[in-house]
Amino acid sequence: MILSPSSGRSASFRQDDYPKHTMKDFLVKRKTKGYSSPLSDFVRHASSAEKKRVYKGVMERATERQMRVIRSARTRNSELA
């Protein structure tokens, strides 16, 4: 039952107004719709050591790219001055 604030009536809720959940709904993981990405598979199944190794490599490559961008910007700024 949906009431507007101006109706002056108090809201009453019935048991039927709420979704029916059982304890099983909270304890059992629901399966996905049959598709998982390679990234999600890696995150779920890789060991901690493997995740750390991959994360370290990603961070090193990202840092190298950022440093190249910074050096390039400094070079352009010095050429303009």
N, C-alpha and C positions, 0 to 999 in steps of 0.2 A: 504494500500500500504506500503510495507516494502522496505526501501532503504538502501543500504550500504553507509558508509561514503565516499567511493571512487567513488561513482556514479556521484558526482558533481551536482546532481539535488536536488532541495529542496523538502521536503516532502509535499505532499498535502493530506489533509484528507477530506473525504466526510462524510456527516451526517450518511450514512449507515455503516461507520466503527465503530461506537460506539453502545453499547447495548442500546436498547430502554427501558427507565425507565419512569414511571409515578410517580406522587406525591404519589399515593396510595402505590407503592412499598416501599417508605421510611416510610410511616406512619403505615402500617399494619405489624404486626409480622407474620413471616412465621411459619407455624406449623412444628413441628419435624416430623420425619418419623414414628411416631406411637409408639416409645419406649422411656420411660424415666426411669432412675434408681431411686431407693429409695432415694439416696442422693440428686439428682436433685429435686425430689418431696419435700423433706424436706426443701431444701434451698428456693424453690419457695413458699411453703405454710405455713411453721412454723412461729409462732409469733416471734418477736424480743426477748422476754423473754425466749422462748423455745430455740432459737438458742444460746443465752448467756449461758443458763444452760448446754446445751450439750457441747458447746465449753469449758466451765470451767471444766467439767468432763474429757473431752479428754485431756486437758492440764495438769490436775492433774495426770492422769494415765501416760502420757508421761514423766512427770517430775519424778515420782516415778521409772519408768523403767530406766531412765537415771541415777538416783542416785544409783540404784542397780548395774548398769554397772560400774560406777565410784568406788563404794565401792569394788566390785569384783576385779577390776584392781589394786587398792591400796593394797588389801590383797595379791594378787599374787606377786606384786612387793616387798612387805615387806618379803614374804616367800623366795624370791630369794636372798635377800640381806644378 
